[in-house]
Amino acid sequence: MEISGHARERWLERFNPNAQDPDGEILEAISQAVEIFREDDGTISYLVKDNMLFVHDLRKNRLATVVDIVFGFDPEINLEICRMQIARVLKVKEELESLEDFVRCETEEIDHEVAQIDDEIKKARSELDAKEAHKRTLICAKEKLIKEQEAKRAEYLSEVNKLRYSINYRLEMLKQKGGSSNAKKSVKSA
């Protein structure tokens, strides 16, 4: 790993101003550090040892900087707080990784089940479409039968009316309405 000039200056300023081999000391400290976080895009890694936070640029494989973690207490208490916080971060990180594995497995199963349901829905829609088409065919057949029935009824009434409106029937009807003389005149004029 390359050590940037900035990281070297921060080491000398914050951790060991009298270092004869700052790069060697930095590399030794990093070898004992633990990664606590990595940016989602995988470009930056954050490593911690005691009260030292190392910022590693993974794209360039270069230590960008080193920061002294300070909570505002004397050095011994500050170091103890750092160690406790590192332990807490690592515990939660482990829990997160375990949960991520669980979620990955569960979501794969859920995705598989969702895909099966989508297939069932597609099949059901296809069956429903077929039933809708059959329903439309039946409705058309029913409408055709009703129209045939109406046409036959119209034909029937037409044939009946030929009998009903024969000359004698009309005369009879006229007699019932009043006066046979008018009826005979109507028939003769017809």
C-alpha positions in Angstrom: 0.0 0.0 0.0 1.3 3.4 -0.9 1.4 6.0 1.9 0.3 9.5 0.8 2.3 12.5 1.8 -0.8 13.8 3.7 -1.1 10.6 5.7 2.6 10.7 6.5 2.3 14.3 7.7 -0.7 13.4 9.9 1.1 10.5 11.4 4.1 12.6 12.3 1.8 15.4 13.6 -0.7 13.2 15.6 1.1 10.0 16.6 4.9 10.0 16.5 6.6 13.3 15.6 10.1 11.6 16.1 9.5 8.7 13.8 12.6 7.6 11.9 10.5 5.4 9.5 7.0 6.8 9.5 5.9 4.6 6.5 7.1 1.5 8.3 5.2 2.5 11.5 2.1 3.2 9.6 2.2 -0.1 7.7 2.8 -1.9 11.0 -0.2 -0.2 12.6 -2.4 -0.9 9.5 -1.5 -4.6 9.7 -3.0 -4.7 13.2 -6.1 -2.6 12.3 -9.5 -3.9 11.5 -11.8 -2.7 8.8 -14.9 -1.1 10.3 -16.6 0.2 7.1 -16.3 0.2 3.4 -18.2 2.7 1.1 -21.0 1.1 -0.9 -19.2 1.8 -4.1 -16.1 0.0 -2.7 -13.7 2.9 -3.2 -12.9 3.8 0.4 -12.1 1.5 3.4 -12.0 2.7 7.0 -9.7 0.8 9.3 -9.2 1.3 13.1 -6.5 0.4 15.6 -6.9 1.8 19.1 -7.5 5.5 18.5 -6.2 5.6 14.9 -8.6 5.8 12.0 -7.0 5.0 8.6 -8.7 6.0 5.4 -7.6 3.7 2.6 -8.4 4.7 -1.0 -8.9 1.3 -2.6 -8.9 2.6 -6.2 -5.3 3.8 -5.8 -4.3 1.4 -3.0 -3.1 4.4 -1.1 -3.5 5.5 2.5 -5.2 8.9 2.1 -5.0 10.0 5.7 -4.8 8.9 9.3 -7.0 10.5 12.0 -6.7 10.6 15.8 -10.1 9.6 17.2 -10.8 12.0 20.1 -13.8 12.1 22.3 -12.6 15.0 24.5 -11.3 13.0 27.5 -7.7 12.4 28.8 -5.7 10.0 26.6 -6.3 6.8 28.7 -10.1 7.3 28.9 -10.2 8.3 25.3 -8.4 5.1 24.3 -10.7 3.0 26.4 -13.8 4.7 24.8 -12.2 4.0 21.3 -11.7 0.3 22.1 -15.2 0.0 23.5 -16.7 1.7 20.4 -14.6 -0.4 18.1 -15.9 -3.5 19.8 -19.4 -2.3 19.5 -19.0 -1.4 15.9 -17.5 -4.8 15.1 -20.3 -6.6 17.0 -23.0 -4.7 15.1 -21.1 -5.2 11.8 -21.1 -8.9 12.5 -24.8 -8.9 13.3 -25.5 -6.9 10.1 -23.5 -9.3 7.9 -25.4 -12.2 9.5 -28.7 -10.4 8.8 -27.6 -9.6 5.3 -26.9 -13.3 4.6 -30.3 -14.2 6.1 -32.1 -11.6 4.1 -30.3 -12.7 0.9 -31.5 -16.3 1.4 -35.0 -15.2 2.4 -35.4 -12.8 -0.5 -34.2 -15.4 -2.9 -36.9 -17.8 -1.6 -39.5 -15.0 -1.7 -38.5 -14.1 -5.3 -38.8 -17.7 -6.3 -42.3 -17.9 -4.7 -43.3 -14.6 -6.3 -42.2 -15.9 -9.7 -44.3 -19.1 -9.1 -47.3 -16.9 -8.2 -46.8 -14.8 -11.3 -46.8 -18.0 -13.4 -50.0 -19.0 -11.7 -51.6 -15.6 -12.3 -50.6 -15.8 -15.9 -52.2 -19.2 -16.2 -55.3 -18.1 -14.4 -55.5 -15.0 -16.6 -55.2 -17.2 -19.7 -58.0 -19.5 -18.3 -60.1 -16.4 -17.5 -59.6 -15.0 -21.0 -60.7 -18.4 -22.4 -63.8 -18.4 -20.2 -64.5 -14.7 -21.2 -64.3 -15.7 -24.9 -66.6 -18.7 -24.3 -69.0 -16.4 -22.4 -69.0 -14.0 -25.3 -69.7 -16.9 -27.7 -72.6 -18.1 -25.6 -74.1 -14.5 -25.3 -73.8 -14.2 -29.1 -75.5 -17.6 -29.6 -78.3 -16.5 -27.2 -78.8 -13.2 -29.0 -78.9 -15.1 -32.3 -81.6 -17.5 -30.9 -83.6 -14.6 -29.6 -83.4 -12.8 -32.9 -84.5 -16.0 -34.7 -87.3 -16.4 -32.2 -88.4 -12.8 -32.8 -88.2 -13.2 -36.6 -90.3 -16.4 -36.4 -92.8 -14.6 -34.1 -93.1 -11.8 -36.6 -93.6 -14.3 -39.4 -96.2 -16.1 -37.3 -98.1 -12.9 -36.6 -97.9 -12.0 -40.3 -99.5 -15.3 -41.2 -102.1 -15.0 -38.5 -102.9 -11.5 -39.6 -103.6 -12.8 -43.1 -106.4 -14.8 -41.5 -107.5 -12.2 -39.0 -107.7 -9.5 -41.6 -109.5 -11.5 -44.3 -112.6 -9.8 -45.7 -115.0 -11.7 -43.5 -113.0 -11.0 -40.4 -112.9 -7.3 -41.1 -116.7 -7.3 -41.7 -117.2 -9.0 -38.5 -115.1 -6.5 -36.7 -116.9 -3.6 -38.3 -120.2 -5.0 -37.3 -119.1 -5.2 -33.8 -118.0 -1.6 -33.8 -121.3 -0.4 -35.2 -123.4 -0.5 -38.3 -123.4 -3.3 -40.9 -124.2 -0.9 -43.7 -121.0 1.0 -43.2 -119.1 -2.3 -43.1 -120.6 -3.5 -46.5 -119.7 -0.1 -48.0 -116.1 -0.4 -46.7 -115.8 -3.9 -48.0 -117.1 -3.0 -51.5 -114.8 0.0 -51.7 -111.9 -2.1 -50.6 
